């Protein structure tokens, strides 16, 4: 059974290749929406963002380099979302998910 961002689903409706990225990875995470509040720049995986950066929330981000997976629970568990380079001003339009762990997508997972 497949898990989607909003629950369980029985089939794949679309599929897209994630481009390989072999350079540096860089993402800024923000405590509040619209890039407000406490900010931290990430360049590697984090199994527990709240413990590592002492943030109470992560509600927006700017992915500058690389492709990332963000998970709703620590240790890369729970529902996940894919983020490619771009600005993500609010996670409230993603079902109100709170992201607790993040990892880079690289060729070592294939």
Secondary structure by P-SEA (a helix, b strand, c coil): cccccccccccccccccccccccbbbbbbbcccccccbbbbbccccccccccccccccccccccccccccccccccccbbbbbcccccccccccccccccbbbbbccccc
